[in-house]
């Protein structure tokens, strides 16, 4: 008779949790998963997937304008927010069903409700029922946070609520300068709103390559987004049907919505982790070793709740590797955290893989940089004032390409392929020997030959 009810109990049915549960189930393990909100987690429901639908919707405004240069007369245009949201909701519901069927197909027992660790080791309490498991996986992800400024929690919203707004806000403040803030600034701007993006620092997209940050901010301003640096919201008050936002520079803005995208926190509270002895950092992120094991050996954690590399494909990879190790006899399996491609789906989009120029210089000392800035072929007829920037960072001694960065149309699609070459150790000479696909922007990556001048200083 089995000592435990389950071999693995997963708390959280987001990307990482579902992948771990499904693969473990396919190996024959007795698996259960508990989810209190929706299957697929943030990415499927209030993250990557619905965001991309909104980006597609926003992009049409630019496409309609560009069409005139190619002989098209588009005529009168109108946009209906409710239609976009309803169609998005229908697709998300379909995806929720797919996630559920994937789990059921792997023989996973599903608990719909909030789960927490029980008082006894190896126990989990969900919906008032206590079950036991040999191993427990915490995969609860992260959650957007609101600041403590007066009115922020009462009147501000986050990316979670944006996808369910009843009506389209015509004047919007986006607070933040990271991925999510920059993407929503482009979305609402493209859909016709008057957008002001506020950032407390001197340049958006902290952590990205300096050239990328400077270039994309210039391109976003061209599209009509008002970016204000070194500025935050000090207070939000109700003003009739609108909101009045008082800013740190003593100005006031009357808007219809204030969207905060200032960061996310691990969803680790209320799970009984402290009582069980699971070690966390001061921000609530669960500490794990290279086996995804917490300070309590039978409890594991992965994905955004560990606050390491907070990307959906990383959580998927971690969940798969953990199941392989625990139940598939593949102890050698590991996740490659090098050269992880990532994208910001702004308009225009940003995509990068590998090290920034600044990181490469700090790590290797001597690097060669190749940079290109040009007007894309599409806009020679459209007349749009939009440019593309591409950049290669090469470690000088080995000539290995250690960083690739781009701002421009179709960027994420290109960088995914280049990431394969980088993980294979491609050198600049390999890029040089590769014949370009003409006429494309992508061919620029294999035709850049002139090194950029060395930086004059170390200014940030």
C-alpha positions as semicolon CSV with decimal commas, in nm:
position;residue;x (nm);y (nm);z (nm)
1;X;0,000;0,000;0,000
2;X;0,131;0,343;-0,098
3;X;0,264;0,555;0,184
4;X;0,130;0,875;0,029
5;X;-0,184;0,963;-0,166
6;X;0,025;1,109;-0,448
7;X;0,380;1,096;-0,575
8;X;0,363;1,465;-0,666
9;X;0,123;1,740;-0,563
10;X;0,153;2,063;-0,761
11;X;0,019;2,388;-0,618
12;X;-0,047;2,615;-0,916
13;X;-0,162;2,523;-1,269
14;X;0,032;2,785;-1,459
15;X;0,285;2,711;-1,731
16;X;0,548;2,549;-1,510
17;X;0,306;2,362;-1,285
18;X;0,102;2,216;-1,570
19;X;0,414;2,105;-1,757
20;X;0,562;1,935;-1,448
21;X;0,231;1,765;-1,362
22;X;0,164;1,648;-1,717
23;X;0,511;1,505;-1,781
24;X;0,519;1,338;-1,439
25;X;0,179;1,185;-1,509
26;X;0,296;1,056;-1,844
27;X;0,580;0,879;-1,664
28;X;0,321;0,697;-1,455
29;X;0,348;0,903;-1,138
30;X;0,037;0,964;-0,929
31;X;-0,004;1,340;-0,965
32;X;-0,249;1,600;-0,840
33;X;-0,264;1,972;-0,911
34;X;-0,456;2,248;-0,732
35;X;-0,553;2,576;-0,896
36;X;-0,765;2,851;-0,743
37;X;-0,809;3,079;-1,047
38;X;-0,755;2,963;-1,402
39;X;-0,561;2,700;-1,590
40;X;-0,258;2,827;-1,777
41;X;-0,164;3,090;-1,520
42;X;-0,074;3,450;-1,595
43;X;0,060;3,390;-1,945
44;X;-0,255;3,237;-2,088
45;X;-0,510;3,447;-1,901
46;X;-0,373;3,792;-1,815
47;X;-0,027;3,794;-1,971
48;X;0,155;3,694;-2,286
49;X;-0,135;3,553;-2,488
50;X;-0,407;3,818;-2,442
51;X;-0,141;4,088;-2,455
52;X;-0,029;3,967;-2,798
53;X;-0,390;3,979;-2,920
54;X;-0,410;4,342;-2,807
55;X;-0,077;4,417;-2,978
56;X;-0,214;4,269;-3,301
57;X;-0,523;4,486;-3,262
58;X;-0,320;4,800;-3,202
59;X;-0,093;4,729;-3,500
60;X;-0,382;4,753;-3,744
61;X;-0,404;5,129;-3,692
62;X;-0,049;5,167;-3,826
63;X;-0,115;4,918;-4,107
64;X;-0,421;5,112;-4,224
65;X;-0,214;5,431;-4,240
66;X;0,074;5,261;-4,420
67;X;-0,158;5,107;-4,680
68;X;-0,213;5,442;-4,854
69;X;0,145;5,443;-4,982
70;X;0,074;5,110;-5,152
71;X;-0,236;5,229;-5,334
72;X;-0,500;5,122;-5,086
73;X;-0,787;5,349;-4,988
74;X;-0,903;5,214;-4,655
75;X;-1,186;5,460;-4,595
76;X;-1,355;5,531;-4,264
77;X;-1,214;5,341;-3,969
78;X;-1,361;5,265;-3,628
79;X;-1,252;5,053;-3,337
80;X;-1,472;4,863;-3,091
81;X;-1,304;4,765;-2,763
82;X;-1,584;4,530;-2,658
83;X;-1,545;4,324;-2,976
84;X;-1,172;4,282;-2,923
85;X;-1,215;4,182;-2,559
86;X;-1,501;3,940;-2,633
87;X;-1,303;3,767;-2,907
88;X;-0,998;3,753;-2,681
89;X;-1,205;3,602;-2,401
90;X;-1,340;3,332;-2,629
91;X;-0,990;3,224;-2,728
92;X;-0,866;3,227;-2,368
93;X;-1,157;3,007;-2,267
94;X;-1,060;2,762;-2,540
95;X;-0,701;2,756;-2,415
96;X;-0,818;2,697;-2,057
97;X;-0,998;2,388;-2,182
98;X;-0,685;2,265;-2,358
99;X;-0,480;2,293;-2,040
100;X;-0,743;2,103;-1,846
101;X;-0,756;1,827;-2,109
102;X;-0,377;1,798;-2,112
103;X;-0,380;1,732;-1,738
104;X;-0,671;1,491;-1,754
105;X;-0,511;1,308;-2,045
106;X;-0,201;1,249;-1,835
107;X;-0,410;1,107;-1,550
108;X;-0,362;1,407;-1,322
109;X;-0,617;1,463;-1,045
110;X;-0,744;1,822;-1,049
111;X;-0,844;2,016;-0,739
112;X;-1,015;2,349;-0,809
113;X;-0,945;2,558;-0,501
114;X;-0,673;2,720;-0,295
115;X;-0,418;2,478;-0,158
116;X;-0,166;2,525;0,121
117;X;0,084;2,311;0,301
118;X;-0,064;2,116;0,592
119;X;0,061;2,105;0,947
120;X;0,218;1,764;0,899
121;X;0,513;1,710;0,663
122;X;0,413;1,593;0,315
123;X;0,055;1,711;0,362
124;X;-0,153;1,956;0,157
125;X;-0,490;2,104;0,251
126;X;-0,728;2,201;-0,030
127;X;-1,102;2,267;-0,005
128;X;-1,094;2,146;0,353
129;X;-0,948;1,811;0,251
130;X;-0,603;1,694;0,360
131;X;-0,401;1,477;0,124
132;X;-0,041;1,360;0,133
133;X;0,231;1,356;-0,130
134;X;0,587;1,230;-0,142
135;X;0,690;1,550;-0,316
136;X;0,521;1,890;-0,332
137;X;0,585;2,148;-0,602
138;X;0,509;2,518;-0,553
139;X;0,442;2,681;-0,892
140;X;0,212;2,968;-0,800
141;X;0,383;3,235;-1,012
142;X;0,377;3,608;-0,948
143;X;0,125;3,888;-0,909
144;X;0,136;4,257;-1,009
145;X;0,165;4,504;-0,726
146;X;0,021;4,848;-0,662
147;X;0,216;5,121;-0,479
148;X;0,122;5,281;-0,150
149;X;0,065;5,636;-0,280
150;X;-0,275;5,784;-0,188
151;X;-0,547;5,664;-0,425
152;X;-0,328;5,407;-0,603
153;X;-0,495;5,099;-0,461
154;X;-0,840;5,257;-0,484
155;X;-0,824;5,391;-0,840
156;X;-0,521;5,233;-1,004
157;X;-0,534;4,909;-1,199
158;X;-0,274;4,655;-1,312
159;X;-0,226;4,437;-1,617
160;X;-0,470;4,189;-1,462
161;X;-0,762;4,430;-1,485
162;X;-0,671;4,584;-1,820
163;X;-0,793;4,278;-2,007
164;X;-1,141;4,312;-1,858
165;X;-1,211;4,685;-1,881
166;X;-1,576;4,753;-1,967
167;X;-1,495;5,052;-2,181
168;X;-1,195;5,184;-2,365
169;X;-1,008;5,462;-2,177
170;X;-0,933;5,756;-2,406
171;X;-0,666;5,908;-2,180
172;X;-0,428;5,673;-2,005
173;X;-0,131;5,695;-1,770
174;X;0,105;5,398;-1,776
175;X;0,327;5,396;-1,469
176;X;0,648;5,199;-1,519
177;X;0,931;5,151;-1,763
178;X;0,970;4,775;-1,802
179;X;0,834;4,516;-2,045
180;X;0,471;4,537;-1,944
181;X;0,450;4,916;-1,913
182;X;0,613;4,971;-2,251
183;X;0,392;4,714;-2,421
184;X;0,070;4,862;-2,282
185;X;0,182;5,212;-2,376
186;X;0,207;5,092;-2,737
187;X;-0,121;4,900;-2,719
188;X;-0,333;5,189;-2,596
189;X;-0,156;5,439;-2,818
190;X;-0,218;5,219;-3,123
191;X;-0,584;5,173;-3,032
192;X;-0,632;5,549;-3,022
193;X;-0,581;5,657;-2,662
194;X;-0,377;5,954;-2,547
195;X;-0,094;5,784;-2,358
196;X;0,148;5,922;-2,101
197;X;0,413;5,682;-1,976
198;X;0,580;5,775;-1,649
199;X;0,910;5,628;-1,537
200;X;1,103;5,703;-1,221
201;X;1,440;5,653;-1,393
202;X;1,618;5,827;-1,678
203;X;1,550;5,566;-1,949
204;X;1,294;5,287;-1,998
205;X;1,371;4,912;-2,020
206;X;1,634;4,894;-1,749
207;X;1,856;4,590;-1,798
208;X;1,843;4,602;-2,176
209;X;2,131;4,713;-2,397
210;X;2,188;5,088;-2,376
211;X;2,157;5,140;-2,752
212;X;1,830;4,947;-2,752
213;X;1,687;5,157;-2,470
214;X;1,774;5,485;-2,635
215;X;1,662;5,379;-2,981
216;X;1,326;5,229;-2,888
217;X;1,233;5,522;-2,666
218;X;1,286;5,756;-2,963
219;X;1,074;5,533;-3,185
220;X;0,793;5,515;-2,928
221;X;0,783;5,893;-2,899
222;X;0,747;5,910;-3,279
223;X;0,430;5,703;-3,255
224;X;0,276;5,959;-3,021
225;X;0,351;5,822;-2,673
226;X;0,443;6,093;-2,422
227;X;0,725;5,950;-2,209
228;X;0,813;6,143;-1,895
229;X;1,127;6,043;-1,710
230;X;1,217;6,089;-1,343
231;X;0,847;6,122;-1,271
232;X;0,605;5,920;-1,057
233;X;0,246;5,957;-0,941
234;X;0,214;6,111;-0,594
235;X;-0,167;6,093;-0,562
236;X;-0,479;5,984;-0,751
237;X;-0,819;6,138;-0,683
238;X;-1,163;6,098;-0,835
239;X;-1,268;6,390;-1,057
240;X;-1,623;6,331;-1,174
241;X;-1,617;6,050;-1,427
242;X;-1,239;6,082;-1,458
243;X;-0,929;6,055;-1,243
244;X;-0,692;6,334;-1,146
245;X;-0,332;6,222;-1,111
246;X;-0,093;6,450;-0,926
247;X;0,267;6,392;-1,034
248;X;0,598;6,430;-0,856
249;X;0,686;6,723;-1,083
250;X;0,379;6,905;-0,941
251;X;0,181;6,872;-1,263
252;X;-0,165;6,719;-1,280
253;X;-0,318;6,498;-1,548
254;X;-0,687;6,424;-1,594
255;X;-0,722;6,072;-1,732
256;X;-0,966;5,784;-1,767
257;X;-0,734;5,513;-1,637
258;X;-0,409;5,477;-1,446
259;X;-0,232;5,148;-1,518
260;X;0,052;5,047;-1,290
261;X;0,318;4,817;-1,430
262;X;0,584;4,870;-1,166
263;X;0,674;4,511;-1,092
264;X;0,544;4,175;-0,980
265;X;0,585;3,987;-0,654
266;X;0,604;3,610;-0,596
267;X;0,272;3,457;-0,489
268;X;0,410;3,282;-0,183
269;X;0,197;3,427;0,094
270;X;-0,062;3,216;0,271
271;X;0,075;2,885;0,148
272;X;0,210;2,770;0,484
273;X;0,568;2,796;0,362
274;X;0,703;2,978;0,667
275;X;0,544;2,725;0,903
276;X;0,692;2,441;0,702
277;X;1,041;2,592;0,721
278;X;1,073;2,684;0,353
279;X;1,331;2,959;0,318
280;X;1,239;3,274;0,121
281;X;1,409;3,603;0,051
282;X;1,277;3,934;0,182
283;X;1,061;3,978;-0,128
284;X;0,886;3,646;-0,079
285;X;1,073;3,457;-0,351
286;X;1,128;3,091;-0,265
287;X;1,495;2,996;-0,253
288;X;1,588;2,681;-0,443
289;X;1,903;2,491;-0,536
290;X;1,997;2,374;-0,885
291;X;1,755;2,083;-0,844
292;X;1,461;2,324;-0,774
293;X;1,464;2,193;-0,419
294;X;1,378;2,428;-0,133
295;X;1,527;2,422;0,215
296;X;1,274;2,145;0,289
297;X;1,397;1,851;0,074
298;X;1,056;1,716;-0,034
299;X;0,925;2,061;-0,135
300;X;1,022;2,206;-0,473
301;X;0,956;2,538;-0,644
302;X;1,003;2,676;-0,994
303;X;0,894;2,957;-1,224
304;X;0,813;3,311;-1,120
305;X;0,757;3,225;-0,753
306;X;1,136;3,180;-0,733
307;X;1,188;3,522;-0,900
308;X;1,490;3,419;-1,105
309;X;1,423;3,421;-1,481
310;X;1,058;3,524;-1,499
311;X;0,965;3,409;-1,846
312;X;0,699;3,157;-1,946
313;X;0,930;2,939;-2,162
314;X;1,173;2,919;-1,869
315;X;0,898;2,797;-1,634
316;X;0,795;2,540;-1,895
317;X;1,153;2,417;-1,929
318;X;1,199;2,399;-1,552
319;X;0,878;2,203;-1,506
320;X;0,974;1,956;-1,778
321;X;1,326;1,907;-1,642
322;X;1,202;1,854;-1,287
323;X;0,956;1,585;-1,398
324;X;1,226;1,417;-1,607
325;X;1,463;1,412;-1,312
326;X;1,216;1,291;-1,051
327;X;1,014;1,041;-1,250
328;X;1,183;0,982;-1,583
329;X;1,521;0,860;-1,465
330;X;1,693;1,150;-1,643
331;X;1,898;1,299;-1,361
332;X;2,138;1,457;-1,610
333;X;1,867;1,682;-1,758
334;X;1,918;2,053;-1,702
335;X;1,787;2,390;-1,818
336;X;2,020;2,603;-2,025
337;X;1,987;2,954;-1,886
338;X;2,240;3,098;-2,133
339;X;2,127;3,291;-2,439
340;X;1,759;3,302;-2,349
341;X;1,584;3,505;-2,619
342;X;1,334;3,761;-2,499
343;X;1,109;4,021;-2,658
344;X;0,919;4,336;-2,571
345;X;0,607;4,347;-2,787
346;X;0,598;4,721;-2,816
347;X;0,533;4,893;-3,149
348;X;0,798;4,862;-3,285
349;X;0,905;4,549;-3,095
350;X;1,235;4,478;-2,926
351;X;1,407;4,140;-2,913
352;X;1,741;4,035;-2,772
353;X;1,948;3,729;-2,696
354;X;2,263;3,704;-2,491
355;X;2,463;3,980;-2,328
356;X;2,422;4,354;-2,358
357;X;2,728;4,545;-2,476
358;X;2,778;4,668;-2,120
359;X;2,760;4,315;-1,975
360;X;2,995;4,179;-2,241
361;X;3,257;4,448;-2,173
362;X;3,237;4,382;-1,801
363;X;3,276;4,006;-1,852
364;X;3,529;3,985;-2,136
365;X;3,697;4,324;-2,148
366;X;3,757;4,340;-2,523
367;X;3,453;4,312;-2,748
368;X;3,370;4,410;-3,104
369;X;3,037;4,575;-3,174
370;X;2,857;4,588;-3,507
371;X;2,560;4,822;-3,537
372;X;2,316;4,910;-3,813
373;X;2,043;5,173;-3,824
374;X;1,824;5,203;-4,133
375;X;1,480;5,279;-4,269
376;X;1,306;4,948;-4,342
377;X;1,202;4,878;-4,700
378;X;0,832;4,877;-4,609
379;X;0,841;5,240;-4,505
380;X;1,013;5,371;-4,816
381;X;0,664;5,366;-4,970
382;X;0,448;5,399;-4,659
383;X;0,623;5,721;-4,563
384;X;0,621;5,630;-4,194
385;X;0,905;5,782;-3,994
386;X;1,021;5,456;-3,838
387;X;1,367;5,304;-3,836
388;X;1,522;4,971;-3,746
389;X;1,828;4,911;-3,529
390;X;2,033;4,590;-3,525
391;X;2,339;4,508;-3,319
392;X;2,588;4,226;-3,275
393;X;2,819;4,200;-2,973
394;X;3,123;3,978;-3,033
395;X;3,381;3,854;-2,782
396;X;3,704;3,964;-2,951
397;X;3,938;3,678;-2,866
398;X;3,709;3,389;-2,965
399;X;3,499;3,591;-3,210
400;X;3,192;3,424;-3,061
401;X;2,870;3,622;-3,096
402;X;2,760;3,681;-2,735
403;X;2,482;3,933;-2,785
404;X;2,224;4,008;-3,053
405;X;1,982;4,299;-3,022
406;X;1,719;4,446;-3,251
407;X;1,439;4,700;-3,258
408;X;1,203;4,681;-3,555
409;X;0,926;4,492;-3,730
410;X;0,930;4,110;-3,701
411;X;1,218;4,131;-3,454
412;X;1,099;3,852;-3,217
413;X;1,061;3,606;-3,506
414;X;1,418;3,673;-3,619
415;X;1,581;3,652;-3,278
416;X;1,431;3,310;-3,203
417;X;1,624;3,162;-3,496
418;X;1,942;3,347;-3,411
419;X;1,924;3,212;-3,054
420;X;1,974;2,862;-3,198
421;X;2,296;2,973;-3,367
422;X;2,420;3,143;-3,051
423;X;2,358;2,833;-2,840
424;X;2,555;2,637;-3,101
425;X;2,849;2,873;-3,041
426;X;2,834;3,063;-3,370
427;X;3,118;3,306;-3,432
428;X;3,112;3,629;-3,630
429;X;3,278;3,442;-3,913
430;X;2,988;3,194;-3,921
431;X;2,750;3,488;-3,954
432;X;2,974;3,636;-4,228
433;X;2,977;3,309;-4,427
434;X;2,599;3,282;-4,416
435;X;2,427;3,399;-4,734
436;X;2,159;3,657;-4,668
437;X;1,793;3,613;-4,758
438;X;1,714;3,907;-4,987
439;X;1,534;4,141;-4,959
440;X;1,480;4,118;-4,584
441;X;1,584;4,309;-4,277
442;X;1,716;3,983;-4,132
443;X;1,997;3,968;-4,389
444;X;2,155;4,267;-4,219
445;X;2,267;4,034;-3,938
446;X;2,494;3,849;-4,183
447;X;2,619;4,150;-4,379
448;X;2,743;4,382;-4,104
449;X;3,121;4,419;-4,147
450;X;3,216;4,757;-3,998
451;X;3,299;4,768;-3,628
452;X;3,142;5,044;-3,422
453;X;3,388;5,283;-3,255
454;X;3,491;5,213;-2,897
455;X;3,276;5,396;-2,637
456;X;3,417;5,723;-2,511
457;X;3,335;5,654;-2,148
458;X;3,137;5,449;-1,901
459;X;2,836;5,679;-1,868
460;X;2,516;5,494;-1,782
